[in-house]
Amino acid sequence: MTQEKKHKWVMVINPARCVGCYACVIACQNQNSLEIPQYYNRIEEREMGVYPHFSRSFLPVACQHCDNPPCVRVCPVGASYKRQDGVVMVDHNTCIGCKYCILACPYDVRIISKQHGYVHKCNFCIEHVQKGELPACVTTCPMGVRTFGDINDTSSEVHGLIGTRKTGLLQKELNTKPSVYYIL
């Protein structure tokens, strides 16, 4: 009997390619029926230098789908949880809207539904991934900033990028062990 291969979904982001077009943010808002100004995915803009030697850079930030997620640890009812494939989720039927997970997240990527009272966040468009498709933010980026895939698949593009390129993690104060890698 063969053992089924365990997936571990990750994303690799190349911020040097990002031009700040916000296509990923808009695609995510549309995919998840989020009203402006709500978003799971944001672009942090950085300005460097002084005119005339001035430049801007853009850093896409979304849920890091941490291997050690502080949002899961603080949830008093288990609504925030981590799937075996690495995706951090929120069970809307269990969430009581206490916002502990929002406070615990060092990446500031969770939002509360004012209409329904529960917390929600990026789920790597898991409903599409399970059908063999890519997350909305990946498919709409005209510059190819994001690459998504299974790091356990040695033939996957993400496995190659992480293995052959210098990559880093957007680690904040905690040892969260993100599943989103940035090409340095």
Backbone bond lengths (Angstrom), bond angles and torsions (degrees), N, CA, C in turn:
res aa  C-N    CA-C-N  psi(-1)  N-CA   C-N-CA  omega(-1)  CA-C   N-CA-C  phi
1 M - - - 1.456 - - 1.534 108.23 -
2 T 1.328 116.09 131.55 1.462 120.20 179.87 1.521 109.75 -87.53
3 Q 1.302 114.21 144.28 1.456 120.09 178.50 1.528 108.65 -87.79
4 E 1.342 116.06 132.45 1.464 120.00 179.40 1.523 109.49 -68.82
5 K 1.321 114.97 134.63 1.455 121.22 -178.36 1.528 110.05 -69.35
6 K 1.321 115.51 134.60 1.454 121.40 -179.90 1.533 109.32 -88.08
7 H 1.327 116.32 125.65 1.463 121.98 177.98 1.529 110.09 -81.43
8 K 1.315 115.78 148.91 1.461 123.25 170.85 1.522 105.91 -138.23
9 W 1.343 115.70 98.54 1.456 121.59 -175.32 1.521 110.71 -76.19
10 V 1.324 115.73 132.50 1.464 122.12 177.98 1.531 108.97 -139.65
11 M 1.321 114.36 164.12 1.453 120.30 175.46 1.520 107.80 -128.81
12 V 1.317 115.46 141.83 1.460 121.83 174.21 1.520 106.77 -115.80
13 I 1.323 115.96 128.93 1.464 121.83 -178.42 1.524 108.78 -117.06
14 N 1.333 115.47 130.73 1.456 121.34 176.18 1.526 107.63 -107.83
15 P 1.333 118.51 91.25 1.463 120.88 -175.92 1.529 113.79 -63.01
16 A 1.318 117.98 -21.96 1.469 120.30 179.09 1.522 111.32 -64.71
17 R 1.333 117.49 -23.73 1.465 121.47 178.87 1.525 113.58 -86.02
18 C 1.335 117.76 -15.69 1.461 121.14 -174.18 1.526 110.56 -72.81
19 V 1.338 115.94 128.34 1.461 121.90 179.00 1.532 112.26 -106.93
20 G 1.332 116.54 4.92 1.456 120.16 177.80 1.516 114.10 72.93
21 C 1.319 117.81 33.71 1.474 120.71 -179.08 1.532 112.67 -79.70
22 Y 1.317 117.63 -17.79 1.462 124.57 178.11 1.535 114.01 68.40
23 A 1.331 117.92 15.37 1.470 120.25 177.48 1.523 110.68 -61.19
24 C 1.332 117.43 -37.61 1.463 120.86 179.95 1.527 111.52 -66.22
25 V 1.319 116.67 -38.86 1.460 121.33 179.81 1.527 110.03 -65.76
26 I 1.323 116.36 -46.21 1.468 121.44 -178.83 1.526 110.94 -66.81
27 A 1.335 117.08 -41.74 1.468 120.33 178.08 1.521 110.83 -60.56
28 C 1.324 116.18 -41.93 1.459 121.08 178.99 1.535 110.76 -65.27
29 Q 1.324 116.70 -43.32 1.464 119.73 178.03 1.523 110.74 -60.36
30 N 1.328 116.76 -43.93 1.465 120.53 179.37 1.516 111.40 -66.68
31 Q 1.326 117.17 -45.58 1.460 121.81 -178.81 1.525 111.72 -58.32
32 N 1.328 116.13 -37.01 1.460 120.97 -173.95 1.523 113.63 -106.19
33 S 1.329 116.98 10.80 1.470 122.78 179.22 1.528 111.93 52.35
34 L 1.329 115.64 45.03 1.458 120.70 179.19 1.521 109.60 -91.09
35 E 1.309 114.86 137.83 1.454 119.23 177.47 1.523 109.33 -88.16
36 I 1.327 115.89 144.25 1.458 120.52 174.61 1.525 106.60 -64.03
37 P 1.295 121.55 131.55 1.455 130.37 15.54 1.526 114.14 -100.21
38 Q 1.326 119.74 24.09 1.460 120.73 179.22 1.520 110.99 -78.49
39 Y 1.310 116.18 142.81 1.461 120.79 176.92 1.517 109.35 -160.06
40 Y 1.322 116.02 148.77 1.465 122.27 173.28 1.517 109.85 -94.74
41 N 1.285 116.21 -18.65 1.453 124.45 -168.35 1.527 106.46 -130.36
42 R 1.314 117.48 127.66 1.467 119.32 -179.29 1.524 109.89 -132.95
43 I 1.303 115.22 163.91 1.459 122.44 176.07 1.526 107.07 -115.17
44 E 1.322 116.33 118.23 1.458 120.32 174.90 1.519 107.90 -89.59
45 E 1.312 115.92 125.07 1.459 121.18 -178.90 1.527 109.45 -100.06
46 R 1.317 114.62 137.18 1.462 120.46 178.26 1.522 108.84 -126.18
47 E 1.330 115.46 135.57 1.463 121.10 177.43 1.511 108.26 -112.93
48 M 1.342 115.39 135.94 1.456 120.75 -178.12 1.519 110.02 -130.46
49 G 1.322 114.90 142.86 1.453 119.90 175.61 1.512 113.12 88.39
50 V 1.315 113.02 -175.44 1.463 122.57 -179.83 1.522 107.05 -132.61
51 Y 1.309 115.81 141.64 1.454 120.84 179.43 1.523 109.99 -52.27
52 P 1.269 121.19 135.14 1.464 129.38 7.81 1.538 113.93 -91.60
53 H 1.311 117.96 3.62 1.467 122.50 179.75 1.524 108.23 -101.66
54 F 1.299 115.17 71.85 1.451 123.37 -171.64 1.520 109.31 -123.19
55 S 1.322 116.67 141.79 1.466 119.57 174.60 1.525 109.63 -146.62
56 R 1.315 115.00 162.92 1.467 122.34 178.17 1.512 108.48 -127.10
57 S 1.325 114.93 147.71 1.457 119.66 172.87 1.519 108.31 -132.86
58 F 1.314 115.29 159.64 1.460 121.26 -175.66 1.522 108.76 -128.70
59 L 1.336 116.22 136.44 1.453 121.60 -179.78 1.527 109.07 -126.02
60 P 1.343 117.38 107.39 1.464 120.19 175.69 1.530 110.47 -69.56
61 V 1.330 116.73 131.65 1.465 121.91 179.88 1.526 108.91 -133.37
62 A 1.309 115.46 132.24 1.466 122.46 174.74 1.518 107.28 -144.92
63 C 1.308 117.24 -172.04 1.457 120.52 175.53 1.522 108.26 -54.68
64 Q 1.311 116.33 134.05 1.458 122.05 -177.90 1.530 111.92 -88.82
65 H 1.330 118.03 -1.75 1.470 122.97 179.66 1.524 110.08 43.30
66 C 1.316 113.87 58.76 1.468 122.92 -172.85 1.529 112.34 -62.88
67 D 1.322 115.01 146.47 1.464 120.11 172.30 1.523 110.27 -76.13
68 N 1.326 116.86 -22.69 1.457 123.14 178.00 1.530 107.56 -124.98
69 P 1.344 117.41 68.48 1.472 120.47 -170.98 1.526 114.00 -77.54
70 P 1.339 117.49 117.53 1.458 120.28 177.67 1.529 112.22 -63.79
71 C 1.318 117.25 -27.89 1.469 121.05 -179.87 1.529 111.19 -64.22
72 V 1.313 116.90 -33.99 1.470 121.38 179.54 1.525 109.97 -73.21
73 R 1.331 116.20 -42.26 1.469 120.47 -177.89 1.522 112.87 -61.57
74 V 1.340 117.93 -34.79 1.470 119.69 -174.61 1.523 114.08 -90.30
75 C 1.321 118.38 -9.41 1.466 120.17 -177.26 1.531 110.01 -69.35
76 P 1.333 117.42 117.24 1.466 119.72 -175.59 1.533 114.40 -73.40
77 V 1.328 117.93 -15.65 1.468 119.95 -176.70 1.523 113.37 -117.96
78 G 1.329 117.63 3.31 1.465 120.67 178.64 1.519 114.49 76.70
79 A 1.329 117.47 17.86 1.466 120.06 179.58 1.526 111.34 -70.91
80 S 1.325 116.74 -34.42 1.465 120.89 173.84 1.521 106.78 -88.60
81 Y 1.324 115.38 127.83 1.460 119.09 -177.87 1.520 110.07 -150.30
82 K 1.317 115.32 162.91 1.451 121.94 179.92 1.520 108.56 -112.75
83 R 1.317 115.48 125.59 1.461 121.16 177.36 1.526 110.06 -76.25
84 Q 1.317 117.37 162.72 1.457 121.86 178.76 1.521 112.26 -63.30
85 D 1.333 117.79 -24.87 1.465 120.76 -179.88 1.532 112.74 -86.57
86 G 1.340 116.73 6.76 1.455 121.34 175.10 1.511 115.70 95.28
87 V 1.311 118.49 -7.29 1.465 121.34 -177.64 1.533 109.60 -81.61
88 V 1.329 116.34 127.19 1.454 121.85 176.83 1.525 107.33 -89.04
89 M 1.317 116.00 128.28 1.466 122.27 -173.21 1.526 111.23 -125.19
90 V 1.330 115.19 168.70 1.459 122.93 171.53 1.524 107.33 -128.89
91 D 1.324 116.46 127.11 1.467 121.57 174.89 1.530 107.03 -87.17
92 H 1.325 115.96 106.60 1.468 120.95 -176.16 1.519 112.24 -64.13
93 N 1.327 117.38 -26.78 1.467 120.55 -179.86 1.524 112.01 -74.82
94 T 1.327 117.49 -21.78 1.461 121.97 -178.59 1.523 111.89 -99.26
95 C 1.333 117.50 -29.38 1.465 122.52 -175.58 1.528 110.94 -58.89
96 I 1.343 115.41 132.76 1.465 120.75 178.86 1.528 112.17 -103.47
97 G 1.336 116.66 2.62 1.466 120.93 176.81 1.512 114.67 71.27
98 C 1.331 117.90 28.55 1.467 120.99 -178.16 1.533 112.63 -73.08
99 K 1.329 116.72 -20.61 1.470 124.63 177.48 1.530 114.25 72.49
100 Y 1.325 118.94 11.15 1.466 120.03 176.45 1.519 110.60 -59.62
101 C 1.327 116.39 -39.43 1.473 119.92 -178.77 1.522 111.48 -66.51
102 I 1.318 117.09 -34.32 1.461 120.99 177.85 1.533 109.21 -63.71
103 L 1.316 116.16 -43.73 1.460 120.82 179.37 1.529 111.75 -68.48
104 A 1.317 117.66 -33.79 1.465 121.47 -176.92 1.522 113.14 -77.84
105 C 1.321 118.16 -23.75 1.459 121.22 -175.68 1.530 110.27 -73.98
106 P 1.348 118.03 114.83 1.464 119.46 -179.58 1.528 113.28 -74.82
107 Y 1.335 117.85 -7.25 1.461 121.22 -176.96 1.533 112.48 -100.85
108 D 1.338 117.32 -3.52 1.463 122.62 176.28 1.528 111.56 54.77
109 V 1.330 115.68 54.42 1.465 119.35 -174.65 1.529 113.83 -123.77
110 R 1.301 117.93 14.03 1.461 121.00 177.23 1.521 109.29 -110.40
111 I 1.317 115.76 148.18 1.463 119.92 178.61 1.519 109.12 -133.87
112 I 1.312 115.48 159.64 1.458 120.77 178.37 1.519 108.57 -107.65
113 S 1.309 115.75 136.51 1.458 121.12 175.95 1.521 108.00 -77.61
114 K 1.303 116.02 111.42 1.465 119.38 178.72 1.526 110.50 -65.39
115 Q 1.322 116.12 -31.76 1.462 120.87 -179.22 1.528 112.28 -72.46
116 H 1.341 116.87 -40.95 1.463 120.11 -173.28 1.533 113.87 -108.72
117 G 1.344 118.19 -18.03 1.449 121.38 176.10 1.515 116.17 85.82
118 Y 1.328 118.64 3.76 1.466 119.72 178.88 1.528 110.40 -108.39
119 V 1.327 114.78 162.60 1.456 121.97 178.44 1.516 109.01 -86.65
120 H 1.331 116.11 145.24 1.457 120.32 174.24 1.509 109.72 -143.84
121 K 1.346 115.47 165.08 1.461 121.43 -172.55 1.515 110.02 -165.32
122 C 1.325 115.29 176.06 1.458 121.80 175.44 1.530 109.87 -59.25
123 N 1.321 114.99 138.25 1.468 119.49 174.60 1.526 110.78 -125.13
124 F 1.336 116.65 27.19 1.472 122.85 -177.30 1.535 110.81 56.16
125 C 1.340 117.69 26.51 1.472 122.43 -176.84 1.531 109.81 47.78
126 I 1.324 115.73 48.63 1.462 121.90 -172.03 1.530 112.96 -56.99
127 E 1.327 117.15 -29.08 1.468 119.51 178.39 1.528 110.99 -64.53
128 H 1.316 117.84 -30.65 1.471 122.23 175.87 1.527 111.07 -82.02
129 V 1.323 116.17 -41.59 1.463 121.08 -179.52 1.527 110.21 -58.66
130 Q 1.318 117.34 -40.61 1.469 121.27 179.88 1.521 111.96 -65.27
131 K 1.332 117.17 -18.36 1.473 121.78 176.47 1.527 111.42 -98.13
132 G 1.342 116.57 8.71 1.460 120.37 179.26 1.514 114.10 84.75
133 E 1.323 117.54 12.33 1.459 122.27 179.64 1.524 110.16 -100.70
134 L 1.321 116.51 173.57 1.461 122.65 -179.35 1.528 111.01 -102.08
135 P 1.334 117.42 158.47 1.465 120.49 174.06 1.530 111.24 -60.65
136 A 1.326 116.15 151.53 1.467 122.24 -177.01 1.522 112.15 -58.26
137 C 1.325 118.37 -38.92 1.469 120.64 -178.33 1.526 111.70 -65.66
138 V 1.322 116.91 -28.19 1.469 121.23 179.74 1.526 110.17 -76.61
139 T 1.324 116.72 -44.81 1.467 120.39 -174.08 1.520 113.16 -72.14
140 T 1.320 118.32 -23.72 1.470 119.44 -175.75 1.515 113.99 -95.65
141 C 1.310 118.77 -9.57 1.463 120.52 -177.06 1.520 110.55 -72.33
142 P 1.332 117.96 116.36 1.469 119.77 -178.82 1.529 113.47 -72.60
143 M 1.328 117.62 -15.32 1.455 121.39 -176.33 1.526 113.52 -102.25
144 G 1.332 118.01 -1.43 1.461 120.68 179.55 1.517 112.98 65.64
145 V 1.325 116.20 38.18 1.462 121.32 -178.08 1.526 111.64 -68.38
146 R 1.334 116.74 -36.67 1.462 121.36 -173.22 1.526 111.45 -109.49
147 T 1.321 114.65 139.14 1.461 121.77 173.64 1.518 106.48 -126.45
148 F 1.322 116.76 133.63 1.458 121.40 -176.08 1.514 109.14 -125.64
149 G 1.321 115.88 144.32 1.455 118.83 176.10 1.515 113.40 174.09
150 D 1.315 114.19 -170.15 1.459 123.81 -177.24 1.523 108.69 -96.91
151 I 1.315 116.79 112.17 1.465 120.31 -178.79 1.533 111.59 -67.53
152 N 1.333 117.44 -21.85 1.466 120.60 178.25 1.522 112.56 -76.81
153 D 1.326 117.27 -12.91 1.460 121.96 176.80 1.532 107.23 -88.35
154 T 1.315 116.47 106.03 1.466 120.34 -174.85 1.527 113.21 -65.05
155 S 1.323 117.66 -14.90 1.467 120.04 177.19 1.529 112.34 -96.25
156 S 1.331 117.76 1.40 1.468 120.36 -178.28 1.521 111.14 -76.35
157 E 1.329 115.48 154.15 1.457 121.00 179.42 1.528 111.50 -63.55
158 V 1.346 117.26 -38.71 1.463 118.97 -179.60 1.524 110.99 -65.32
159 H 1.318 116.95 -38.82 1.464 120.66 178.39 1.524 109.79 -60.70
160 G 1.317 116.43 -43.23 1.458 121.00 178.31 1.513 112.92 -65.95
161 L 1.339 116.88 -42.38 1.469 120.27 -179.70 1.522 111.44 -63.59
162 I 1.309 116.43 -43.95 1.464 120.23 -177.94 1.528 110.09 -70.65
163 G 1.318 116.88 -34.09 1.450 120.51 -177.85 1.515 114.86 -79.53
164 T 1.349 117.81 -27.81 1.463 119.47 -173.92 1.521 113.81 -111.97
165 R 1.305 118.28 -15.29 1.461 121.61 -179.42 1.518 109.66 -108.39
166 K 1.304 115.64 156.91 1.461 119.34 174.49 1.526 106.83 -77.61
167 T 1.320 115.85 114.23 1.456 120.50 -179.44 1.521 109.02 -122.26
168 G 1.309 114.72 156.19 1.451 120.76 177.82 1.504 109.96 -138.70
169 L 1.293 115.36 171.85 1.450 121.65 -179.60 1.517 109.26 -114.03
170 L 1.313 115.81 149.74 1.460 122.00 179.08 1.529 107.81 -87.83
171 Q 1.323 116.54 63.17 1.460 120.42 -177.34 1.515 109.66 -81.31
172 K 1.293 114.81 132.94 1.465 119.95 177.34 1.524 108.29 -99.38
173 E 1.330 118.26 -139.31 1.461 123.03 -174.87 1.528 113.00 -65.11
174 L 1.293 117.50 -31.12 1.455 121.63 -173.31 1.519 111.63 -100.37
175 N 1.294 116.75 160.16 1.457 122.57 174.78 1.530 107.99 -85.46
176 T 1.337 115.93 74.20 1.466 120.47 -172.38 1.523 113.94 -84.52
177 K 1.309 118.51 -18.64 1.464 123.79 -178.96 1.531 111.97 53.01
178 P 1.336 117.64 67.10 1.465 121.42 -177.49 1.534 113.71 -62.44
179 S 1.321 115.10 156.11 1.459 123.04 174.61 1.534 110.84 -103.22
180 V 1.321 116.04 11.62 1.460 122.13 174.71 1.528 106.02 -113.04
181 Y 1.332 114.85 121.82 1.461 121.46 -177.45 1.523 109.06 -107.86
182 Y 1.318 116.08 145.84 1.461 121.70 178.20 1.525 108.96 -115.30
183 I 1.327 116.54 131.86 1.461 121.05 174.89 1.518 106.72 -74.58
184 L 1.315 115.95 124.93 1.469 120.93 -175.47 1.513 110.94 -87.21
